[in-house]
Each structure stands twice: as C-alpha cells, then as structure tokens.
Amino acid sequence: MVGYDTMCRRSELAALRVEDLTPLSDGSMLALIRRAKNDPFGDGRDGFVSAPAADALKAWLEAAKISEGWLFRRVNPG
C-alpha cells in the first residue's frame, strides 16, 4: 500500500526509515524519499501515504515492535 501511494520503487521502499515519516492531521503521512533513480541530484521528495495505508503501516510498526530505523525488515521466525 505504501509503495502504491508513494509510487516508490523497491529500492526506495527498502530505504525508508521511521524517522522519514511525518504524520498529518487527517491520519495520512508524508514519507521522505531521500534518493531515487530519477533524482540525479539527490534532492529527495515527499511521498504521500493515504490514511488507510498509514493505518496499515502503523499496525506493522506496532506488530514488529519497530520504533526507529528501517521500516521494512527481514522477518525471522521466532
């Protein structure tokens, strides 16, 4: 959902960090995309995350007990 909303490539999604998220008053979020394939100067951009996707992302962060660092990590059994 986050990838669809932000129109990020796989590498851009893998580079997202909790610190890159800015919650908005309507329940949505802005995600700072620091570097992209089509951003040769490395200026970055803000990606919009809809309220439903933000809710799903919050649920993931809570279930995975992630409070800082990378958003998407390898899932290990146990």
DSSP file (Angstrom, degrees, kcal/mol; ACC not computed):
  #  RESIDUE AA STRUCTURE BP1 BP2  ACC     N-H-->O    O-->H-N    N-H-->O    O-->H-N    TCO  KAPPA ALPHA  PHI   PSI    X-CA   Y-CA   Z-CA
    1    1 A M     >        0   0    0      0, 0.0     4,-2.6     0, 0.0    49,-0.2   0.000 360.0 360.0 360.0 -41.1    0.0    0.0    0.0
    2    2 A V  H  >  +     0   0    0      1,-0.2     4,-2.7     2,-0.2     6,-0.2   0.917 360.0  49.7 -65.4 -42.6    2.8    2.4    0.9
    3    3 A G  H  >>S+     0   0    0      2,-0.2     4,-1.2     1,-0.2     5,-1.1   0.890 111.9  48.3 -62.5 -39.9    4.6    1.6   -2.4
    4    4 A Y  H  45S+     0   0    0      2,-0.2    -2,-0.2     3,-0.2    -1,-0.2   0.940 114.7  44.9 -65.8 -47.7    1.4    2.2   -4.4
    5    5 A D  H  <5S+     0   0    0     -4,-2.6    43,-0.3     1,-0.2    -2,-0.2   0.916 121.4  37.0 -64.0 -44.1    0.6    5.5   -2.7
    6    6 A T  H  <5S-     0   0    0     -4,-2.7    -1,-0.2    -5,-0.2    -2,-0.2   0.587  99.2-132.5 -86.9  -9.8    4.2    6.9   -2.8
    7    7 A M  T  <5 +     0   0    0     -4,-1.2     2,-0.2    -5,-0.2    -3,-0.2   0.895  49.6 163.6  56.8  42.0    4.9    5.5   -6.3
    8    8 A C      < -     0   0    0     -5,-1.1    -1,-0.2    -6,-0.2     2,-0.1  -0.609  37.6-125.4 -91.5 149.9    8.3    4.2   -5.0
    9    9 A R     >  -     0   0    0     -2,-0.2     4,-2.2     1,-0.1     3,-0.2  -0.409  37.4 -98.4 -79.9 168.3   10.5    1.6   -6.5
   10   10 A R  H  > S+     0   0    0      1,-0.2     4,-2.3     2,-0.2     5,-0.2   0.897 124.5  50.5 -57.3 -44.1   11.5   -1.4   -4.4
   11   11 A S  H  > S+     0   0    0      1,-0.2     4,-0.9     2,-0.2    -1,-0.2   0.846 109.3  51.8 -65.6 -33.5   14.9    0.1   -3.5
   12   12 A E  H  4 S+     0   0    0     -3,-0.2     4,-0.3     2,-0.2    -1,-0.2   0.882 110.2  48.5 -70.5 -38.5   13.2    3.4   -2.4
   13   13 A L  H >< S+     0   0    0     -4,-2.2     3,-1.4     1,-0.2    59,-0.3   0.908 108.8  53.6 -65.1 -41.7   10.8    1.4   -0.2
   14   14 A A  H 3< S+     0   0    0     -4,-2.3    -1,-0.2     1,-0.3    -2,-0.2   0.752 106.2  54.5 -65.5 -23.0   13.7   -0.5    1.3
   15   15 A A  T 3< S+     0   0    0     -4,-0.9    -1,-0.3    -3,-0.2    -2,-0.2   0.484  81.7 115.1 -89.9  -3.5   15.5    2.7    2.2
   16   16 A L    <   -     0   0    0     -3,-1.4    55,-2.3    -4,-0.3    56,-0.5  -0.437  46.3-166.6 -71.6 141.2   12.6    4.2    4.2
   17   17 A R  B >   -A   70   0A   0     53,-0.3     3,-1.7    15,-0.2    53,-0.2  -0.867  34.5-114.4-123.3 157.7   13.1    4.8    7.9
   18   18 A V  G >  S+     0   0    0     51,-3.1     3,-1.7    -2,-0.3    52,-0.1   0.872 117.4  61.3 -56.7 -37.7   10.7    5.6   10.7
   19   19 A E  G 3  S+     0   0    0      1,-0.3    -1,-0.3    50,-0.3    51,-0.1   0.654  94.0  64.6 -65.4 -15.5   12.4    8.9   11.0
   20   20 A D  G <  S+     0   0    0     -3,-1.7    12,-2.3    12,-0.1     2,-0.4   0.491  84.2  95.0 -85.5  -4.3   11.3    9.7    7.4
   21   21 A L  E <   -B   31   0B   0     -3,-1.7    10,-0.2    -4,-0.2     8,-0.0  -0.732  50.8-172.4 -95.2 135.5    7.6    9.6    8.3
   22   22 A T  E     -B   30   0B   0      8,-2.6     8,-2.2    -2,-0.4     2,-0.1  -0.959  19.1-139.8-124.9 111.2    5.6   12.8    9.2
   23   23 A P  E     -B   29   0B   0      0, 0.0     2,-0.3     0, 0.0     6,-0.2  -0.430  15.9-149.1 -69.5 144.1    2.1   12.2   10.4
   24   24 A L    >   -     0   0    0      4,-2.8     3,-1.7    -2,-0.1     0, 0.0  -0.744  25.3-108.9-110.7 161.9   -0.6   14.6    9.2
   25   25 A S  T 3  S+     0   0    0      1,-0.3    -1,-0.1    -2,-0.3     4,-0.0   0.723 114.1  58.3 -64.7 -23.6   -3.7   15.8   11.0
   26   26 A D  T 3  S-     0   0    0      1,-0.0    -1,-0.3     2,-0.0     3,-0.1   0.343 122.7 -98.0 -90.6   8.5   -6.1   13.8    8.7
   27   27 A G  S <  S+     0   0    0     -3,-1.7    -2,-0.1     1,-0.3    27,-0.1   0.299  91.9 110.1  94.6  -9.5   -4.4   10.4    9.6
   28   28 A S        -     0   0    0     26,-0.1    -4,-2.8    25,-0.1    -1,-0.3  -0.226  54.5-142.6 -85.7-176.7   -2.3   10.3    6.4
   29   29 A M  E     -BC  23  49B   0     20,-2.5    20,-2.9    -6,-0.2     2,-0.4  -0.952   9.9-133.4-142.6 160.4    1.5   10.7    6.3
   30   30 A L  E     -BC  22  48B   0     -8,-2.2    -8,-2.6    -2,-0.3     2,-0.5  -0.974  21.4-158.7-111.4 135.9    4.3   12.2    4.3
   31   31 A A  E     -BC  21  47B   0     16,-2.9    16,-3.2    -2,-0.4     2,-0.7  -0.967  15.2-132.3-116.3 126.0    7.3    9.9    3.7
   32   32 A L  E     - C   0  46B   0    -12,-2.3     2,-0.9    -2,-0.5   -15,-0.2  -0.679  13.4-158.8 -78.8 115.0   10.6   11.5    2.8
   33   33 A I  E     - C   0  45B   0     12,-3.4    12,-1.8    -2,-0.7     3,-0.1  -0.841  10.2-171.0 -93.4 102.4   12.1    9.7   -0.2
   34   34 A R        +     0   0    0     -2,-0.9     2,-0.4    10,-0.2    -1,-0.2   0.885  63.1   7.8 -68.7 -42.1   15.7   10.6    0.2
   35   35 A R        +     0   0    0      8,-0.1     2,-0.3   -23,-0.1    -1,-0.2  -1.000  65.6 179.3-145.4 139.4   17.1    9.3   -3.1
   36   36 A A    >   -     0   0    0      3,-0.4     3,-1.7    -2,-0.4     6,-0.2  -0.932  41.2-112.4-138.3 161.2   15.6    7.9   -6.2
   37   37 A K  T 3  S+     0   0    0     -2,-0.3    -1,-0.1     1,-0.3     0, 0.0   0.855 120.7  46.7 -60.1 -36.3   16.7    6.6   -9.6
   38   38 A N  T 3  S+     0   0    0      1,-0.2    -1,-0.3     2,-0.0    -3,-0.0   0.097  96.7  80.4 -96.2  23.6   15.1    9.6  -11.3
   39   39 A D    X   +     0   0    0     -3,-1.7     3,-1.5     1,-0.1    -3,-0.4  -0.686  51.9 170.7-126.3  75.2   16.6   12.1   -8.8
   40   40 A P  T 3  S+     0   0    0      0, 0.0    -1,-0.1     0, 0.0    -2,-0.0   0.731  77.2  49.7 -64.5 -22.5   20.2   12.6  -10.0
   41   41 A F  T 3  S-     0   0    0      3,-0.0    -2,-0.0     0, 0.0    -6,-0.0   0.511 105.5-124.4 -95.4  -4.6   20.9   15.5   -7.6
   42   42 A G    <   +     0   0    0     -3,-1.5    -3,-0.0    -6,-0.2     0, 0.0   0.814  61.8 142.6  69.2  31.6   19.7   13.7   -4.5
   43   43 A D        -     0   0    0      1,-0.1    -8,-0.1     0, 0.0    -1,-0.1   0.781  45.9-150.3 -73.2 -26.7   17.2   16.4   -3.6
   44   44 A G        -     0   0    0     -5,-0.1     2,-0.3    -8,-0.1   -10,-0.2  -0.075   6.0-133.9  78.4 174.2   14.6   13.9   -2.4
   45   45 A R  E     -C   33   0B   0    -12,-1.8   -12,-3.4   -14,-0.1     2,-0.5  -0.975  14.9-105.5-158.6 162.9   10.9   14.3   -2.4
   46   46 A D  E     -C   32   0B   0     -2,-0.3     2,-0.5   -14,-0.2   -14,-0.2  -0.837  28.4-156.3 -95.7 132.3    7.9   13.8   -0.2
   47   47 A G  E     -C   31   0B   0    -16,-3.2   -16,-2.9    -2,-0.5     2,-0.4  -0.926  16.0-128.8-107.6 133.2    5.6   10.8   -0.9
   48   48 A F  E     -C   30   0B   0     -2,-0.5     2,-0.5   -43,-0.3   -18,-0.2  -0.653  17.7-163.5 -83.2 131.9    2.0   10.9    0.2
   49   49 A V  E     -C   29   0B   0    -20,-2.9   -20,-2.5    -2,-0.4   -47,-0.1  -0.974  20.5-130.3-115.5 118.1    0.8    8.0    2.2
   50   50 A S     >  -     0   0    0     -2,-0.5     4,-2.8   -22,-0.2     5,-0.2  -0.106  24.9-104.7 -63.8 164.0   -3.0    7.8    2.4
   51   51 A A  H  > S+     0   0    0      2,-0.2     4,-2.5     1,-0.2     5,-0.2   0.903 120.4  49.7 -59.6 -44.8   -4.8    7.3    5.8
   52   52 A P  H  > S+     0   0    0      0, 0.0     4,-2.0     0, 0.0    -1,-0.2   0.919 114.4  45.1 -62.2 -40.4   -5.7    3.6    5.1
   53   53 A A  H  > S+     0   0    0      2,-0.2     4,-2.4     1,-0.2    -2,-0.2   0.878 111.7  52.8 -68.8 -36.7   -2.0    2.9    4.2
   54   54 A A  H  X S+     0   0    0     -4,-2.8     4,-2.6     2,-0.2    -1,-0.2   0.892 108.4  50.8 -64.5 -39.5   -0.8    4.9    7.2
   55   55 A D  H  X S+     0   0    0     -4,-2.5     4,-2.2     2,-0.2    -2,-0.2   0.919 111.4  47.4 -62.8 -43.8   -3.1    2.8    9.4
   56   56 A A  H  X S+     0   0    0     -4,-2.0     4,-2.1     2,-0.2    -2,-0.2   0.890 112.3  50.1 -64.1 -39.1   -1.6   -0.4    7.9
   57   57 A L  H  X S+     0   0    0     -4,-2.4     4,-2.6     2,-0.2    -2,-0.2   0.906 109.6  50.3 -66.2 -42.3    1.9    0.9    8.4
   58   58 A K  H  X S+     0   0    0     -4,-2.6     4,-2.3     2,-0.2    -2,-0.2   0.901 109.9  51.0 -61.8 -40.8    1.2    1.8   12.0
   59   59 A A  H  X S+     0   0    0     -4,-2.2     4,-2.7     2,-0.2    -2,-0.2   0.902 110.6  49.3 -63.3 -40.8   -0.1   -1.7   12.6
   60   60 A W  H  X S+     0   0    0     -4,-2.1     4,-2.6     2,-0.2    -2,-0.2   0.931 110.9  49.3 -62.1 -46.9    3.1   -3.2   11.0
   61   61 A L  H  <>S+     0   0    0     -4,-2.6     5,-2.7     1,-0.2     4,-0.4   0.887 114.3  45.7 -62.4 -38.6    5.3   -1.0   13.1
   62   62 A E  H ><5S+     0   0    0     -4,-2.3     3,-0.7     3,-0.2    -2,-0.2   0.932 114.7  46.3 -69.6 -46.1    3.5   -1.9   16.3
   63   63 A A  H 3<5S+     0   0    0     -4,-2.7    -2,-0.2     1,-0.2    -1,-0.2   0.865 117.7  43.2 -65.1 -36.4    3.4   -5.7   15.5
   64   64 A A  T 3<5S-     0   0    0     -4,-2.6    -1,-0.2    -5,-0.2    -2,-0.2   0.477 107.9-126.8 -87.9  -2.5    7.0   -5.7   14.5
   65   65 A K  T < 5 +     0   0    0     -3,-0.7     2,-0.6    -4,-0.4    -3,-0.2   0.915  52.0 158.8  55.9  47.0    8.0   -3.6   17.5
   66   66 A I      < +     0   0    0     -5,-2.7    -1,-0.2    -6,-0.2    -2,-0.1  -0.900  14.0 154.8-103.9 121.0    9.8   -1.1   15.3
   67   67 A S        +     0   0    0     -2,-0.6     2,-0.3     1,-0.3    -1,-0.1   0.508  68.3  12.4-120.1 -12.6   10.2    2.4   16.8
   68   68 A E  S    S+     0   0    0      2,-0.1    -1,-0.3   -50,-0.1     2,-0.2  -0.982  99.9  27.9-156.5 163.1   13.3    3.6   14.9
   69   69 A G  S    S+     0   0    0     -2,-0.3   -51,-3.1    -3,-0.1   -50,-0.3  -0.510  98.8  15.2  86.6-152.8   15.4    2.7   11.9
   70   70 A W  B     -A   17   0A   0    -53,-0.2   -53,-0.3    -2,-0.2    -2,-0.1  -0.284  55.6-150.9 -64.2 138.2   14.3    0.8    8.8
   71   71 A L  S    S+     0   0    0    -55,-2.3     2,-0.6   -58,-0.2    -1,-0.1   0.924  85.1  43.7 -72.1 -46.8   10.6    0.5    8.1
   72   72 A F  S    S+     0   0    0    -56,-0.5     2,-0.3   -59,-0.3    -1,-0.2  -0.902  74.7 165.4-111.2 120.7   10.7   -2.8    6.3
   73   73 A R        -     0   0    0     -2,-0.6     2,-0.1    -3,-0.1    -2,-0.0  -0.803  43.7 -82.2-128.8 166.0   13.0   -5.5    7.6
   74   74 A R        -     0   0    0     -2,-0.3     2,-0.6     1,-0.1    -1,-0.0  -0.450  42.8-133.5 -65.4 140.9   13.6   -9.2    7.2
   75   75 A V        -     0   0    0     -2,-0.1    -1,-0.1     0, 0.0   -11,-0.0  -0.895  21.2-165.0-102.5 119.3   11.1  -11.3    9.2
   76   76 A N        -     0   0    0     -2,-0.6     2,-0.1     1,-0.0    -2,-0.0  -0.856  24.8-113.4-103.3 136.7   12.8  -14.1   11.2
   77   77 A P              0   0    0      0, 0.0    -1,-0.0     0, 0.0     0, 0.0  -0.424 360.0 360.0 -64.1 141.6   10.8  -17.0   12.7
   78   78 A G              0   0    0     -2,-0.1     0, 0.0     0, 0.0     0, 0.0   0.449 360.0 360.0  86.4 360.0   10.9  -16.9   16.5
